[in-house]
Amino acid sequence: DGGITQSPKYLFRKEGQNVTLSCEQNLNHDAMYWYRQDPGQGLRLIYYSQIVNDFQKGDIAEGYSVSREKKESFPLTVTSAQKNPTAFYLCASSITWNEQFFGPGTRLTVL
Amino acid sequence: AQKITQTQPGMFVQEKEAVTLDCTYDTSDPSYGLFWYKQPSSGEMIFLIYQGSYDQQNATEGRYSLNFQKARKSANLVISASQLGDSAMYFCAMREKFAEGGSEKLVFGKGTKLTVNP
C-alpha cells in the first residue's frame, strides 16, 4: 500500500540530546514537509523540500535540521538548540498543492 | 495577524444531523486554495475537501461540502448526516505563497473539536 510512514510513534529525549525523526513515503511525491503541532494549536511548518537535495526553512525552523538525499526520505533532526521540543510532529508529502498526505505522526517528549 | 480563524473551539451535534464548522481567512492574493482536514484522536491528518479561489461552484465530497463565500472570505465546512466516527478535530487551512519567492505553504487554523452525540 502506498503511504507515509513515520517512526518512532513515541520518542523520549533527555535535555541536550539530538534526536532524529524518520519520514518515508512510497507515493513518488516530489514535495515533502515537516509540521509541528502543540496542544490546542494548528500545524506550523518547520521545513519543506520540493525536490531531492533541496529544502527550505518554514516558519519555525530554528533548532531543527533536515536532509533530502533520497526522494522517499525526509528525516528531521531536533537539536539541543530547540528550547521547547515537546510536541507532535507530522510529516507530509504532495504531488501538487491540492492535497497533502500526512503520516501518522511522532510524539516527542523531553524528559 | 491570523490568516485562518476558526472561532468555534468546540461543537456538539446529534447523530444524523448536519453541522457547520466556521472558517474565515485573510489574504490579498487573488489565487489561493482552501482545505479542510480531519484529525481523529490517533493524530493522523485526513484530507477532506479543497476549494480553489477561482472555482465557480462550492466543493463537495460525499457528506462534506464547503460553503465558499468569497466576498466574506469564509469557507465553512458542512457535514451532513453526522456519524459517531465524525468526532474529531477539524482544521481549516489556506495555501499561500512565501514572501520571498514562488514557493507555497499551508497555513492552518487552530481547529474545532467536533463531538457527535448518539
Interface residues (C-beta under 8 A of the other chain):
Chain A: G40 Q41 G42 L43 R44 L45 Y48 Q50 Q56 G58 D59 F88 L90 A92 W97 N98 E99 Q100 F101 F102 G103 P104 G105 R107
Chain B: I4 G33 F35 Y37 S42 G43 E44 M45 I46 F47 Y50 G52 F91 A93 R95 F98 S103 E104 K105 L106 F108 G109 K110 G111
